């Protein structure tokens, strides 16, 4: 007999790919995901899962190459934000069987931030792709979503782990935090390890993406040091997000909290997708191995 649970998935950029592995472990353990609330990458993975697109999404992530990555970078020259994200979201929309949140088999909530009202916006109905796109709009990386009088940005600015956006249905709660300030264990280092040849190949791929970005940005702003800027932005946002997340977890303690170390991978390390997924499988198994939680 399946055991229903509520699932909360935090933001964390590429580290959120680990959510996929953790979901698979939960299913293997006999759990049925009854509701999902997610922010940013958590909203994306949760939405793809609820929209029956996970198998194709995994294949797409794992098989992405440098040419595909560059083709997906639709730069914005007028709106604030480096990337419009339209190509990425169009590709994800093609994977989904169900496109409207209210038609999903699993009740779903995506969290975004309204910059006009300085407030949280929760998507519980309407277009699934629009909800995901708003929730993942990292400031200065993705252009905002303009909806009615709202300027919508990444939900992590106000609520990166939306434990307080679950229904009061009495079910156990599993939460996954992809920004945990915990060490990367030796086991995780082994999972993420690449040999020298693969590491060189990876760095060459990143270099090509950087060259492409710099080439495009020369038309936008001379002497733009965007890569250094995004790294600073990433770390600054983490400080804010970590504080807010810790407060939410303290107030709404889940029955099982699975932590993904922040230093497991960079926010934009999507070319390491399969390794991050494998880390999620490991962390999911480890959570049950070490826990006498209420889910048993």
N, C-alpha and C positions, 0 to 999 in steps of 0.2 A: 504494500500500500504506500502510495506517495505521501510525503509529508509537506504540506504547504508552508511557505515562508514568504516574508516580505524581503525584498532585496534593495539595498541602497548602494549606488556606485558613484564614487567621487570623480572629480576632474583630476587631471595629471598629465595631459598631453599624451605622448607615446607610451608612457608607463601604463596608461589605461588599457592598453592592449592586453595586459595581464588579466583584466576583468573577464576576457573570453575564456581563458583557461580555468579561472575560478568558477565560472558558471558551469563549465563542463564537469568539474569535480562535484559541484552541488548536485547536478543531475545524476551522476554516477552513484552518489550516496543515497539516492532515492528521494531527493527533495524536488518539490514542484514550486516554481516561482509564481506566486499568486499576484504580486504587485511589484512594480519597479519604479523607483525614483532615482533620477540621475542628474548630474551636473557636468557640463562640458563633455569630455571624453566619455564619462559615465553615461551621459544622456545619449551620446552617439551609439555606444555599444548596447545600452539598454534598449534604445529605439530600434536598432537593427535586429536585435533578438526578438523583441515583441512583434516586429514587422515581418518575421519569417525570412530574414535575409542573411542569417549568420553564416551559412555554409559558403555562399558566394563571397561574402565580405572577407572571410578568412583567406580564401584563395587569392583574392585581389591583394590583400595586405602582404601575404607571404611571397607572392610572385612579382611584386612591384619592382621595376628596374629603374635605372637612372633616366631613361628616355620617358617612361611613363610619369615619373615624378616631375620632370621639367614641364611636360605637357600640361600637368594639372595646375601649374603655377600661373593663374590668370591675374596678372598684376593690376592694381588699381592706380590710376594716375590722377583722379579727381577727388575720390572719397578718402577720408582718413582710414589708414590701415593698408598694409602692404599687399594683401591678397584678397580678391573678391570672394573666392571660394565657390563660385557658381559651377565650375567644372567638376570639382570634387563632389558637391552635393548632387549634381545631376547624375553622376556615376552611382552614387549611393542610392539615389531614388530608384534607379533601374533594378537594384537588387531586391527592393521591398515588394512583398506580395500585398501588403495592406498599407495604405497611404494616409488614412485619417486616424487620429489618436482614438476617437470614440469607437472605432471599429476594431481595434486591437483586442485580441483574446485576453490580454493581460492589462489591467489598469496601469497606466503609465503617466509619470510626471517628469517634465524636463524643466530645469530651473535656469532662468536668465536674469539679467540685471537691466533695469530701465534707468539709463543715465539722466533722463529728464527729471524723473521723480526721485532719484536716488533710492530705489526700492526694488524688491524682488518681484519677479514675474514668474508665475507657475503655469506651464502649459499642460492642461489636462484634457483638452480637446482641440480640434482644428487640424491643420496640415502638419503631419509628422516631420517632414523635411524642414519646414519653416521653424518648428520648435527646436530641432537639433541644431540648425544653422545659427539661431540666436544664442543657444546655450554654449556653443563652442567659439564664439566670437572674441578670441583673446585680444585685448586692447593693443592697437598698433600692429598686430599681425594680420587679423582678419578685419575687413570693413564691418561696421555695425549693421544691424538689421533695422531698417526704418519701417515701423508699423504704426499706422494711425499717428498719434502724437508721441509715440515711444521711440527712443533710441536704445536698441537692445544690444547688450554685450554679454560676455562670458558670465555664467551664473556663479562661478567661483569667487567673484568679487564680493558676493553677499552670502552665499550658502554653498560651499563646495562639497558638503556631504549631507544631503537633505534628509536627515533622519526625522526631522519634524514635518515632513511632507508626506508621510505615510498615512493610510487610513487607519482608524481605530478599530481594527478587526480582531485583535487579540492574538494574532499569529506571531511566531518568533521572528526576530529581525536579524538578518545578516547584513553587515555593512563592510564595504571595501574602501580603504583609504589609500590612494596612490601618491600621497605626499608625506609619508611618515618619516619623521626624523629618527630613524633607527639604522644601525649599520647594515651594510650588505655582507651577509655571511659568506663563509668560504664556499658553501654549496651553491649559493646564488652566483658567486663570482665564477665558479666552474660552468654554470649554465650559460652565463653571458660571455664566457671566454671566447676569443677568436685567436687563431694562430697568426703568426706574423704576416703571412701572405694575405689572409682574409682581412686583417686589420689595415694593411696597406691598400687593398682594393676598396675597402669601405671609405678610407680617408680620401682616396682619389675620387670616389663618387661624390662625397661631400664637397670636395674642391670644385667639381664641375657644377654643382648646384650653386655654390657661392659665386662662381664666375658668371653664371647665368643671371643670378640676382643682381650682382654688381653692374653687369652690362645693362640690365633693364633700368636700374635705379639711376644710372647716369643721365637718363632722359628725364628723371623726376627731380633729382636734387644732386647737384655736384658735390663730390667728396663725401658722400653719404657713408657713414660707418654703421650701417644697419645691423650687421652681424654682432658687433660688440654691444650695440644698443639692445638688441633682443635678449642677449645673455643677461645684461643688467636688469632688463624688465622682468625676465623670468625669475631671477633671484628675489627681486623686490616684491613681486606678486606673491611669491612663496611665503615670505615673511608675514604678509597680511593674511593670506589664505590659511596658513598653519594656525595662527591665533584664533581666527573665527572657527575653524574646524574643531579645534580642541574644546572650545566652549560649547559647541553644539553636541559633540560626543559626550561631554560631561553631563549635559542636561538631558540628553536622550540616549542613554546607554543601550547599545544593541545587545542581543543575546550572544552574537559572535562578531567580533571585529577582526578583519584580516588586513594587516598592514603591508603595504608595498613600499620598500625604502625609496626615498626621493632620489638617492644617488644611484639607483639601479640603472637608470638610463636618462638621457636628456629629454626635455619636453618635446623636441622635434626629431628624436631619433627613430623615425618611422621605418627606416631601412633595416632596423634591428627587430622588426615585428615578430618574427618566428621565435627568436630567443626570448623576447619579453613574454610572449604567450607561454613558452615552456616554463618561465619563471612563475607565471600565474598558476600553472598546473602544480608546480612544486609547493607554492605557498598555500594553495587550497588544500592539498593533502596534509601538509604540515599543521594547518590550523585544526584539523580533526585529530591528528595524531597527538597533539599536545593539549587538547581541550576536553574538559568534562563539562561542557556547556549544556544549556537547556535544550539544545537541538537533539540530544541523544534520546 
